[in-house]
Amino acid sequence: MKNTYIRSAILLTITSFSLLSAQSMLAYKYPTGIPLTSSAGPSLSLGRTGVAIQNDFLGMSKNPANLGTVQRSVFSSVLSYDLVNLRSNGERSTQSFFNPQLLSFAFPLKASFGAIGLSLEQRSNMALSFNTKNTVSYNGVNYTEMLGIKRSGGISCWQIGYGYTIKKLARIGLTYERVYLRNRTTNYKKVTGLLESMQNDSFELETQANGIRGGIIVPYKKFTGGISGEYFFGNTAKIERSINTTSTSFTPSEADYKLAPSLSFGASYQFTPEWLAAADLGVTLWDRYYSGFETNDQLDNTINISGGAQFIPAPTLLAPKYYEIIQYRAGVRYAQMPVSTAAEWAVDLGFGLPLQQNGSMIDLNIEYGRRTDSNYEKFTEEFISLQIGINGGRKWYQTSGTSY
């Protein structure tokens, strides 16, 4: 999308005027919006760490190879309620929104043939509603000028995958992805006073892409290592744009488009039955991202680092008290954004509440974090996310060693 006068004016005045309403101004700078680090099961409260964690409730959310550990039919879902507080020059604007993030299913195949998985998840969020308002004087006449952006969309995808265990040496997994990206953006400028005018610059993009994910998990005694990678194939994006200042409508056009691939490394260590620690390192190659309708020179490769620990007071007792089998978790994460001047960090605290009757689990997590961009020294975004994960599992068939 070419820079317009309206867009340039908004970016220049973001730190100068009061925030009337907004959800994430920084998302406006990123080609696919704010990246979402979705996950399930214990990974929620471990700073989203999970590339090298073997847990059937994780499905294939962090590593497709985890499907090789599935021995029963399981499902996982994650819902998030997000509060975002934006600060600019001492002014504040608080927004809240409900965000379903993940729905995952995994089914083991008979005779040790591995397992298959299905999932639907949200990968990024472009939600934005931003206004600035200022009074200007020209030849002794006061005018009220309002600049604004309305944006919606993001990335969602569904996956189908397969995982297999190579004896006790390793788990491997592979998935096919179908990704959907939508971006609806309207920039506007409204002037009121002696003379009134209204300018709109509307842009809409839709595209679909195919991708693959692969991974491997290697356990060795108390240590587990994992690698997961993701690659997207090139595709075509459909674009529509209109500007009402000249009463000109642009006919739909198409452009080449390719999403950025990524690679993640993970490690976990089971110190004792009570204590588990894990860490991940991820890289997103934004220099491989390509868009035929906008300049990509400002994008930078990013690094994501996360770590966490889990404690279960008495996981091996035959008749424990309920609080002794709760999974207490904590984690931290740091993520660079697609532009080198911006970053995000967050702290997680949560619990895994087992439902003893059917082997299910409820995950509760609270996350506090902040996004900053050094280009806007007086602008920050603080967020609090309240998340609930509902996980269920059942072994539909079980081989019996006794015959009659």
Residue, then its C-alpha position, 0 to 999 in steps of 0.5 A: m500500500k502506498n503511503t498517503y497523506i492521511r497515513s503520513a499525518i497520522l504517524l507523525t502526530i501519534t505522539s502529539f495528540s490525545l488518544l481518543s480510542a485505539q486497540s494497538m497502534l503499533a499493529y498499523k506498522y506490521p504487514t500482518g498485524i500483531p503476531l499472536t503466540s497461541s498455544a494450548g495446555p501447559s504451554l499457556s502459562l510457561g511463556r508459550t514454551g512448548v517446542a520440546i514438551q511432550n503433552d497430548f493436550l498440546g496437540m500440534s500447536k507448538n510442534p507437530a511431532n508432539l502428535g507422536t505422543v498422543q495415546r488417546s483422543v483429545f481436544s483443546s480450546v483456548l479463549s482469551y479476554d484482552l485488556v489493552n492500555l495505550r499511553s501517549n504523552g500522559e493520555r490513556s485509552t483502554q480497550s477490551f476485546f474477547n479473542p478465541q485463539l485455538l481449537s485442536f483435536a488429536f486422534p491416535l490410530k490403532a496398532s501404533f500407526g501414530a496419530i492425526g490432528l486437526s486445528l483452527e487457530q488465530r495467528s495475528n490480529m489487525a484490530l485498530s480504531f484510532n483517532t486524533k483530534n486537534t484545533v488549528s488556526y488559519n487566517g484567524v479562523n479555527y478549524t477542528e481537524m480529526l485524523g483516524i484509522k479503522r482496521s480489521g482482519g488478521i491471519s487465521c489458519w487450519q491445519i491437518g497433521y500426522g505424528y509418529t513415534i520412531k520406537k523410543l528414539a524420537r517423535i516426528g510430525l508433519t502438517y499441511e496448513r491453509v492460511y487466510l489473511r484479510n486486511r480492511t483499512t480505512n484512513y480518514k481526515k475530517v475538517t470542521g469549522l468555516l469549511e468542512s471536508m472529508q477524505n477517505d482512503s480505503f484499502e482491502l486485501e484478501t489472500q489464501a496461502n498453503g504452507i507446511r510445518g514439520g518437527i521432531i522431538v528427541p527425548y533422552k532420559k530427563f532431557t528433551g529437545g525439539i525443532s519445529g519449522e514452518y514454510f509458506f508457498g507463494n500466492t496471489a493477493k486480491i486488492e481493492r482500493s478507493i479514494n473519495t477525495t477525487s471520486t475515483s474508484f480503483t478496480p480490483s487488482e492482484a499482486d504476488y504475496k508470500l508470508a514469512p517462514s519461521l524456525s523454532f528450537g526448544a529444550s525441556y528438563q524433568f528435574t524430578p516428578e515435581w519440577l519441569a523447566a523448558a525454554d524455546l528460541g524462535v526466529t521469523l525470517w521477515d526478509r523472506y516475506y514478499s508483498g508486490f504492493e508495498t515496500n518491505d525494506q523496513l522489515d527485520n528478522t525477529i527472535n523470540i525467547s521464552g522460558g517457564a517452569q512447572f511444579i506439582p506438589a505430589p504427582t506420585l501419591l496414590a491418594p493426594k489432596y487436590y491442591e497437591i496435584i494442581q500444576y503451578r506454572a510461571g513463564v516469561r517471554y520476549a519477542q521482537m516485532p517485524v521492525s527493529t525498533a519494536a519489541e514485546w515482553a510478557v510474564d505469565l502465571g497460571f494453574g492446571l486444574p485436573l478433573q480427576q473423573n475423566g482425565s481432563m484439565i482446565d488451564l487458567n492463565i494471566e499474562y501481563g506484558r508491554r509493547t514499545d517502539s523506540n521511534y515513539e518514545k512517549f507511546t507504550e502499549e500495556f496489556i493484560s490477558l485472561q486466558i482459559g484452556i479447556n482440555g478433554g481426553r478419552k481413550w476410546y479403545q484399549t488393547s487387552g492382554t487377556s482373551y477369553 
